[in-house]
Amino acid sequence: MENKTARFTVLLDPRKKRIFEEICAAQDRTPSQVVRQLIREYVVAHAGDRELPAWLLEAAAKTRRP
């Protein structure tokens, strides 16, 4: 299970942020949910020879986009 206690700050253009938030809302998802999904998928795709925990692989597989 993931522990959501670490904070990750991202600076981006306000126009992109607004569009991102609108798209997330249209999909009934929070921006945080989408960013966590993107990070999981990125880590799994680029882990190289690192051994990843099963919970991370399972979480990434569950939310994999078509």
HURAHU-V775950 format. One record per residue. SS is DSSP state (h for helix, s for strand, l for the rest). PHI is phi in whole degrees, -180 to 180 (999 if undefined). PSI is psi in degrees with one decimal (none if undefined). Layout:
ss=(SS SS)
phi=(PHI PHI)
psi=(PSI PSI)
//
This chain:
ss=(l l l l l l l l l l l l l h h h h h h h h h h h h h l l l l h h h h h h h h h h h h h h h h l l l l l l l h h h h h h h h h l l l l)
phi=(999 -84 -106 -100 -107 -85 -102 -131 -99 -125 -101 -147 -59 -58 -69 -65 -60 -62 -64 -59 -64 -64 -66 -59 -62 -64 -97 57 -133 -86 -56 -63 -61 -68 -65 -61 -62 -61 -66 -57 -64 -66 -61 -64 -69 -118 -71 63 -94 -68 -84 -102 -68 -58 -62 -71 -63 -66 -64 -67 -67 -65 -104 -58 -82 -67)
psi=(145.4 144.3 117.5 55.0 -15.1 142.1 139.7 114.5 131.3 130.0 128.6 165.7 132.5 -30.9 -42.3 -39.3 -45.1 -45.7 -43.9 -46.7 -37.9 -43.4 -43.8 -46.0 -39.4 -26.9 8.7 43.1 151.1 154.9 -37.3 -41.0 -43.7 -43.0 -42.0 -40.7 -46.3 -41.0 -44.4 -49.4 -39.4 -45.3 -46.1 -43.4 -28.5 18.9 -17.3 -128.3 10.7 140.2 121.8 147.2 149.5 -38.5 -33.8 -43.9 -41.2 -43.1 -40.9 -38.7 -37.1 -34.8 7.8 131.4 148.8 none)
//
